[in-house]
Amino acid sequence: MKSLFIPITAIVLAAASAAQTVPNRVDIRKTGVQGADIELRFPSAPGSSYRVFRSPDLGLNSWVDTQVGAAGTGGELIVLIPQAGAAPRQFFQVRLTSGANPDWVLIRAGNFIMGNQMAAGEGQPAELPAIQVFVGEFRIQKNEVTKDQWDTTHAWAITNGYTFAFNGSGVAGNHPVHTVNWYDVVKWCNAKSEQDGLEPCYYVDTTIYRTGSPSSVRWDPAKDGYRLPSEAEWEKAARGGLAARRFPWGDLIDHGLANYVANSGLGYDSNPADGPHPAYVRPAMPYTSPVGSFAANGYGLHDMAGNVLEWCWDRPTSNYSAGYTIDLTSASSLFQRVLRGGSWLGQASVARTSRRGSAFPDSGRGNDIGFRIVRGRLQ
C-alpha cells in the first residue's frame, strides 16, 4: 500500500492504513488536485468495488468513509473527493469492498514439489533432488517492485530513521527498481510496513532493522508486515500451479513470453532470433521492460521468469539432499543470499523456475537485480 506525503496547496495526502483491521487496501498510484477536489488514481480489477476513506492523522480508529466509491474496470480508476475545509493535513485510503485486489495474489497453503524435475543432466546439482515442501498461506505482489514504488517508500523511510547504502535505479517509474542490495531491500520492506501501519518483520536483536549492514538480521515469523519471500514460497508462486515444468507456463520459452537473452543453442529456447529482447533494447543498459508486460502465470503473477532477478530471504544450500528449512537469522555479509527468476541479461537456462542463483547481500546489486514482496506469517 503506498503512503504518499505530497504537499499540495497545504494539504498532505497519504494512502495508509491500520493493516490489522483493513486487509484489502489498494495502492494509490497518483494524487493531485482538480479545482476544489482531491484526485486519487488507483488500479482496479473487473467486478470489484472500492471505497475511499479519509483521516486527519494515521491513527488506527480515525478513518471516516467519504461515501465516494467506484466500480472496477480492469484499468486505472480516477476518483474526486471534496477537500475537507481548510484542514492542513489529509490522509486518504482506498479499500477493496468486494472482488479481488488487483495488486496481490493469495497463495493457499499446501505441498508442492520443489527443485528440478526435468531430464537428468539438465540444470545444476543445487536444484536436486526434487523434494516435497509444505508452504503456508501467503500473499504475493503480482509484479516486481517498481521504481515508483521504491521511491515513494524510500523517501518516507529516510525521513523516519532509515538509512540506505544505495538509492536504487530504474529505467522508468513503471519498470522494476534495480541495483538494490539485499540489506537495503530488507530495510525497505520494514519501512513500507511501518508506513502502512503494519508490524515490521525484520529485527536486529529486538530492535526494528532500519540502518546499517549488521552481522545478523532476524526474521520474526509472527509478524505480518511486508517481507521477501522464502525460496520455497518464491518457487511455489512461480510455478503457478504447474508441476514438473521448466518455466511458469510450460517447457519452451520465446520473447513473446519473457524478457531474457535468447539463445537457439538451448533446445527449449524456441525464439527465432538470438540476443536480448528487441522491444526493450535502448542506447544504454539495462534493457528492463515495464512490469506486467508479459502474460501472467497460472496464479496471476507476472515476470516470474526474466526482467530482473529477485531477492529471496534464504541463504543458498549446496543441494536439497537434507530437505528444505528456513534459517530465520541471516548470519553475516560473508554468506550469500538467494536470487531467483532470470533477467533481461540472462539466457533461458537462468530463467528456469528451479534455477538457483545467489549474490552477497551487500555487494550484490547489479542492474539485473530487483525484488517483489509478500505478506504472511510463517506457518
C-alpha positions, -999 to 999 in steps of 0.1 A, spaced: 0 0 0 15 33 -10 19 61 15 23 94 -2 32 126 16 30 152 -11 23 188 -2 -4 202 -25 -18 236 -16 -10 230 21 -27 195 20 -8 164 27 -22 133 10 -15 98 21 -26 63 14 -21 44 46 -39 21 69 -43 0 100 -35 -33 84 -49 -53 113 -84 -40 105 -81 -32 68 -68 -63 49 -79 -50 15 -61 -18 10 -53 -8 -26 -23 12 -38 -29 48 -46 -6 54 -76 -11 91 -80 -26 121 -63 -35 156 -74 -59 185 -72 -87 193 -96 -103 226 -87 -118 221 -52 -114 184 -53 -86 159 -44 -79 135 -72 -68 99 -65 -58 73 -91 -55 36 -83 -56 2 -102 -88 -18 -103 -100 -53 -111 -131 -61 -132 -161 -68 -110 -145 -52 -79 -158 -23 -58 -138 3 -40 -144 29 -13 -124 60 -2 -117 68 34 -103 100 49 -84 107 82 -68 138 98 -40 116 110 -27 80 108 -45 67 139 -59 33 138 -95 44 145 -96 78 128 -108 67 93 -141 82 80 -160 69 50 -161 97 24 -191 80 7 -171 81 -25 -170 47 -43 -161 33 -76 -166 1 -96 -136 -17 -110 -130 -17 -148 -96 -36 -150 -78 -3 -156 -69 27 -136 -97 45 -118 -99 82 -110 -120 95 -82 -125 130 -69 -131 138 -32 -142 172 -20 -115 188 2 -123 189 39 -124 227 45 -90 242 54 -76 210 71 -38 213 69 -33 176 66 -55 150 50 -48 113 46 -67 90 21 -71 53 19 -87 32 -8 -103 -1 3 -115 -30 -17 -151 -37 -6 -158 -66 -30 -139 -86 -56 -102 -92 -59 -73 -69 -51 -56 -61 -84 -21 -59 -69 -18 -91 -48 -24 -128 -52 -33 -152 -24 -13 -185 -25 -31 -212 -5 -12 -234 20 -2 -268 7 26 -290 -6 44 -287 -38 74 -303 -55 105 -281 -52 135 -285 -74 144 -296 -109 120 -322 -123 133 -322 -159 155 -347 -177 186 -360 -160 217 -338 -166 197 -306 -170 203 -278 -146 226 -277 -116 233 -301 -87 219 -273 -63 185 -279 -79 184 -315 -68 169 -337 -56 133 -327 -62 116 -327 -28 81 -322 -14 78 -290 6 49 -276 26 43 -239 23 19 -219 45 -6 -194 31 8 -161 20 0 -132 -3 25 -121 -31 26 -89 -51 17 -96 -88 45 -75 -101 81 -68 -92 85 -37 -71 87 -7 -95 109 23 -93 79 45 -84 70 22 -55 106 21 -44 110 59 -45 77 66 -26 87 44 4 124 53 2 115 90 5 93 82 36 120 60 51 149 85 50 128 110 70 118 83 95 151 70 108 162 47 79 194 47 60 203 30 27 236 22 11 221 29 -24 192 49 -38 180 22 -63 177 28 -100 151 22 -128 146 28 -165 112 44 -157 87 46 -129 68 15 -142 99 -6 -147 113 -27 -119 137 -10 -95 172 -24 -98 207 -21 -84 194 -27 -49 213 -49 -25 197 -74 -1 202 -53 31 186 -22 15 157 -43 2 150 -58 37 151 -23 52 127 -11 25 103 -39 34 104 -27 71 99 9 61 69 0 39 54 -20 68 57 10 92 45 34 65 13 13 62 7 6 98 19 -30 98 43 -48 122 78 -50 105 92 -85 100 129 -78 104 149 -70 136 184 -67 149 180 -84 183 148 -68 195 152 -35 175 134 -29 142 160 -31 115 164 4 100 200 11 93 234 -4 85 246 -38 74 247 -57 107 262 -92 112 227 -106 119 192 -97 108 164 -117 123 131 -125 107 102 -126 132 78 -152 117 49 -140 139 48 -106 122 25 -99 92 43 -70 75 59 -69 41 89 -91 35 109 -110 10 96 -145 0 114 -175 13 129 -195 -15 102 -221 -13 74 -195 -14 90 -180 -44 93 -213 -63 57 -224 -54 44 -190 -66 65 -190 -98 52 -225 -108 17 -211 -109 1 -244 -101 21 -264 -127 42 -294 -117 73 -307 -135 76 -278 -160 106 -258 -169 90 -224 -168 60 -208 -152 39 -215 -183 54 -248 -197 86 -262 -212 95 -238 -240 104 -201 -240 105 -172 -265 104 -134 -265 66 -135 -265 67 -150 -230 96 -132 -212 123 -106 -213 156 -125 -215 185 -132 -239 175 -157 -265 199 -185 -274 189 -210 -301 216 -234 -288 193 -243 -260 168 -269 -271 139 -254 -251 145 -218 -264 122 -215 -295 128 -178 -302 136 -173 -339 165 -149 -333 192 -148 -307 200 -119 -284 182 -96 -260 145 -88 -264 144 -63 -293 114 -44 -279 135 -32 -249 170 -26 -263 179 10 -258 211 31 -261 222 22 -226 216 -8 -204 196 -21 -186 170 -35 -210 142 -40 -185 106 -40 -195 76 -23 -178 63 -47 -151 34 -68 -163 44 -66 -200 40 -104 -204 12 -128 -196 7 -139 -161 13 -175 -149 -15 -197 -135 -16 -177 -102 -18 -143 -119 19 -134 -114 39 -115 -140 77 -117 -147 84 -147 -126 109 -155 -155 130 -127 -169 131 -89 -165 151 -88 -132 164 -114 -108 145 -113 -75 160 -114 -40 147 -141 -15 153 -143 22 173 -175 23 209 -184 23 216 -209 -5 223 -245 2 245 -268 -18 215 -290 -27 182 -303 -13 196 -337 -1 189 -326 35 155 -312 27 145 -276 29 144 -254 60 144 -217 66 171 -201 88 154 -171 104 187 -154 112 206 -140 82 241 -145 96 266 -120 80 275 -104 47 300 -133 43 271 -155 33 253 -151 0 215 -148 -4 193 -165 -30 183 -148 -63 156 -163 -85 138 -159 -118 163 -149 -145 166 -114 -161 169 -93 -192 206 -101 -190 204 -138 -187 197 -167 -210 167 -191 -208 187 -215 -186 188 -189 -158 151 -182 -162 140 -218 -154 117 -220 -124 140 -243 -104 172 -223 -112 190 -211 -80 213 -181 -81 229 -161 -53 249 -130 -45 264 -114 -15 239 -92 4 260 -61 5 278 -61 -29 251 -79 -50 233 -50 -66 236 -53 -104 213 -37 -129 196 -71 -134 186 -75 -97 153 -64 -81 126 -80 -59 90 -84 -52 73 -86 -18 50 -109 1 29 -109 33 20 -137 56 31 -151 89 54 -181 85 34 -213 92 
